[in-house]
Amino acid sequence: MDRVDVLVVGAGPSGLVSACGLAAHGVAVRVVDRASGPASTSRANILHARGVEVLQRLGAMGDLRERSLAPVGMRMYVRSRPIATMRFAPDDRESVQALFVSQARIEEQLRRRLTELGTDIEWDTMVTAATQDAAGVTVEFADGTRLRAKWLVGCDGAHSVVRGAAGIEFPGVSVMEQFLLADAHVAWDRDRSASAGFYHRDGLLLAIPMRDADDGGDLWRLMADVPAVDGQLSTADIVARFEELLPIRAGATGVRIREAIWTSAFRIHRRLASDYRAGRVLLAGDAAHIHSPIGGQGMNTGIGDAENLAWKLSLVVSGRADERLLDTYAAERRPLATEVLRTTSANTKILVGNGAVARFVRDRVFIPLLNSPKVQQKATRTASQLWVDYRQGPPG
Ligand SMILES: Cc1cc2nc3c(=O)[nH]c(=O)nc-3n(C[C@H](O)[C@H](O)[C@H](O)COP(=O)(O)OP(=O)(O)OC[C@H]3O[C@@H](n4cnc5c(N)ncnc54)[C@H](O)[C@@H]3O)c2cc1C
């Protein structure tokens, strides 16, 4: 049976940052992913300032700055009337700012850096089970092979097999029945210098300009909450639904969706792992916490987890620290995830506005408040995660 110091399961942003951090400290690490290769479509579209810092420290920024869009604000409309413009308002004193860049590009740069550090991703390699004892973890793969790792890091997303194998619970609730998403080329003469949020009594519709591979200049991310329907929705169903919703919620008539490059219909859950560590198994990213995509915090929180975990695990693997250091990982990162879950769920509920009273508060109080520069600065700062520090955390 093959042996390795650390096996990272999952080559999404959390797994890649974990692996880069471990490899940079000289740890023998392997990375496996069940997918046949890198994803070309993208879920996250913003790398907040703390995420930029982490990638800089890892030497993984590459050309991300050149490939990102300038930060855009969001114009908010209530029943098609402009009510507020939520500007992105970073503090000029900070040395890093958020980048509007796709998750696919970020993962590409992290893979490039990982290869430079001497580790390649093993695609088509699905973990099916893991059992641990005092000295290590025996991992089983779908093809029947096994691997012995001293430590196992589960970055295998929301449906984590590693989390299940370690017996770590993932309690939580559903926040939103159904959200539709389409990244699509749209024949629409809308100004691309800002995103748009359309608030209607039936729900919301977001339109976010995206940078295209060849930047044809008409790629948009459309998102809307809709009542749940039974069964799978095809790309054609989702596109047709957006074509119905655009005139109703955005007052946009005659808009044609030319081609959708990615569509998704998903439920929003809020879930937090009961622990981030069980013996020799550790979790990071979506394997440990999931929540609403509104606010763009998921990938960034996972990147922060992974950096925190990687330097601690590398000290433990090399024998320079006792394994109790690993307990500070959950102690530092889990409270942050609790806070991210709380704020993203609260903001999503306010913005979706279920019920007449909630909509009144949203349209007359919450959205107009977003015009305030102070509110904009606070929201930008909160989203940046630059405020995260561990001074109150336990001693290592
Ligand atoms: C619509 C949408 C928009 C979003 N927007 C933002 C945003 O703007 N900003 C933001 O920060 N976040 C955003 N997020 C969240 C973000 O995409 C996730 O938080 C992020 O991808 C989590 O990264 P991860 O590496 O933890 O997990 P994932 O990206 O899910 O990666 C997990 C990897 O593990 C692999 N895997 C799974 N099971 C196994 C197995 N058994 N064996 C081997 N490999 C396995 C998978 O193939 C996958 O590659 C958004 C999410 C959605 C759905």
Ligand as a Chemical Component Dictionary entry (heavy atoms), coordinates in Angstrom:
data_LIG
# 
_chem_comp.id                   LIG 
_chem_comp.type                 NON-POLYMER 
_chem_comp.pdbx_formal_charge   0 
_chem_comp.three_letter_code    LIG 
# 
loop_
_chem_comp_atom.comp_id 
_chem_comp_atom.atom_id 
_chem_comp_atom.alt_atom_id 
_chem_comp_atom.type_symbol 
_chem_comp_atom.charge 
_chem_comp_atom.model_Cartn_x 
_chem_comp_atom.model_Cartn_y 
_chem_comp_atom.model_Cartn_z 
_chem_comp_atom.pdbx_ordinal 
LIG C1  C1  C 0 -23.892 29.974 -7.276 1  
LIG C2  C2  C 0 -22.770 30.079 -6.325 2  
LIG C3  C3  C 0 -22.088 31.272 -6.238 3  
LIG C4  C4  C 0 -21.040 31.406 -5.354 4  
LIG N1  N1  N 0 -20.394 32.601 -5.276 5  
LIG C5  C5  C 0 -19.380 32.743 -4.408 6  
LIG C6  C6  C 0 -18.639 33.977 -4.335 7  
LIG O1  O1  O 0 -18.893 34.938 -5.072 8  
LIG N2  N2  N 0 -17.612 34.043 -3.443 9  
LIG C7  C7  C 0 -17.280 32.988 -2.640 10 
LIG O2  O2  O 0 -16.344 33.134 -1.842 11 
LIG N3  N3  N 0 -17.937 31.803 -2.700 12 
LIG C8  C8  C 0 -18.970 31.649 -3.566 13 
LIG N4  N4  N 0 -19.628 30.464 -3.665 14 
LIG C9  C9  C 0 -19.200 29.334 -2.842 15 
LIG C10 C10 C 0 -17.955 28.651 -3.402 16 
LIG O3  O3  O 0 -18.143 28.270 -4.754 17 
LIG C11 C11 C 0 -17.613 27.430 -2.552 18 
LIG O4  O4  O 0 -17.627 27.850 -1.192 19 
LIG C12 C12 C 0 -16.250 26.866 -2.901 20 
LIG O5  O5  O 0 -16.259 26.247 -4.173 21 
LIG C13 C13 C 0 -15.824 25.837 -1.859 22 
LIG O6  O6  O 0 -14.575 25.346 -2.197 23 
LIG P1  P1  P 0 -14.130 23.937 -1.667 24 
LIG O7  O7  O 0 -12.758 23.712 -2.240 25 
LIG O8  O8  O 0 -14.291 23.873 -0.190 26 
LIG O9  O9  O 0 -15.165 22.882 -2.272 27 
LIG P2  P2  P 0 -15.520 22.571 -3.781 28 
LIG O10 O10 O 0 -15.226 23.733 -4.666 29 
LIG O11 O11 O 0 -16.897 22.027 -3.777 30 
LIG O12 O12 O 0 -14.497 21.419 -4.195 31 
LIG C14 C14 C 0 -14.640 20.118 -3.714 32 
LIG C15 C15 C 0 -13.839 19.185 -4.622 33 
LIG O13 O13 O 0 -13.841 17.894 -4.054 34 
LIG C16 C16 C 0 -14.033 16.923 -5.054 35 
LIG N5  N5  N 0 -14.645 15.737 -4.420 36 
LIG C17 C17 C 0 -15.848 15.650 -3.842 37 
LIG N6  N6  N 0 -16.026 14.408 -3.314 38 
LIG C18 C18 C 0 -14.897 13.703 -3.557 39 
LIG C19 C19 C 0 -14.476 12.387 -3.271 40 
LIG N7  N7  N 0 -15.272 11.519 -2.607 41 
LIG N8  N8  N 0 -13.245 11.979 -3.682 42 
LIG C20 C20 C 0 -12.426 12.848 -4.360 43 
LIG N9  N9  N 0 -12.786 14.125 -4.654 44 
LIG C21 C21 C 0 -13.992 14.550 -4.256 45 
LIG C22 C22 C 0 -14.951 17.601 -6.059 46 
LIG O14 O14 O 0 -14.846 17.027 -7.343 47 
LIG C23 C23 C 0 -14.449 19.049 -6.016 48 
LIG O15 O15 O 0 -13.453 19.292 -6.993 49 
LIG C24 C24 C 0 -20.675 30.302 -4.533 50 
LIG C25 C25 C 0 -21.354 29.090 -4.625 51 
LIG C26 C26 C 0 -22.404 28.969 -5.509 52 
LIG C27 C27 C 0 -23.158 27.670 -5.597 53 
# 
loop_
_chem_comp_bond.comp_id 
_chem_comp_bond.atom_id_1 
_chem_comp_bond.atom_id_2 
_chem_comp_bond.value_order 
_chem_comp_bond.pdbx_ordinal 
LIG C1  C2  SING 1  
LIG C2  C3  SING 2  
LIG C2  C26 DOUB 3  
LIG C3  C4  DOUB 4  
LIG C4  N1  SING 5  
LIG C4  C24 SING 6  
LIG N1  C5  DOUB 7  
LIG C5  C6  SING 8  
LIG C5  C8  SING 9  
LIG C6  O1  DOUB 10 
LIG C6  N2  SING 11 
LIG N2  C7  SING 12 
LIG C7  O2  DOUB 13 
LIG C7  N3  SING 14 
LIG N3  C8  DOUB 15 
LIG C8  N4  SING 16 
LIG N4  C9  SING 17 
LIG N4  C24 SING 18 
LIG C9  C10 SING 19 
LIG C10 O3  SING 20 
LIG C10 C11 SING 21 
LIG C11 O4  SING 22 
LIG C11 C12 SING 23 
LIG C12 O5  SING 24 
LIG C12 C13 SING 25 
LIG C13 O6  SING 26 
LIG O6  P1  SING 27 
LIG P1  O7  DOUB 28 
LIG P1  O8  SING 29 
LIG P1  O9  SING 30 
LIG O9  P2  SING 31 
LIG P2  O10 DOUB 32 
LIG P2  O11 SING 33 
LIG P2  O12 SING 34 
LIG O12 C14 SING 35 
LIG C14 C15 SING 36 
LIG C15 O13 SING 37 
LIG C15 C23 SING 38 
LIG O13 C16 SING 39 
LIG C16 N5  SING 40 
LIG C16 C22 SING 41 
LIG N5  C17 SING 42 
LIG N5  C21 SING 43 
LIG C17 N6  DOUB 44 
LIG N6  C18 SING 45 
LIG C18 C19 SING 46 
LIG C18 C21 DOUB 47 
LIG C19 N7  SING 48 
LIG C19 N8  DOUB 49 
LIG N8  C20 SING 50 
LIG C20 N9  DOUB 51 
LIG N9  C21 SING 52 
LIG C22 O14 SING 53 
LIG C22 C23 SING 54 
LIG C23 O15 SING 55 
LIG C24 C25 DOUB 56 
LIG C25 C26 SING 57 
LIG C26 C27 SING 58 
# 
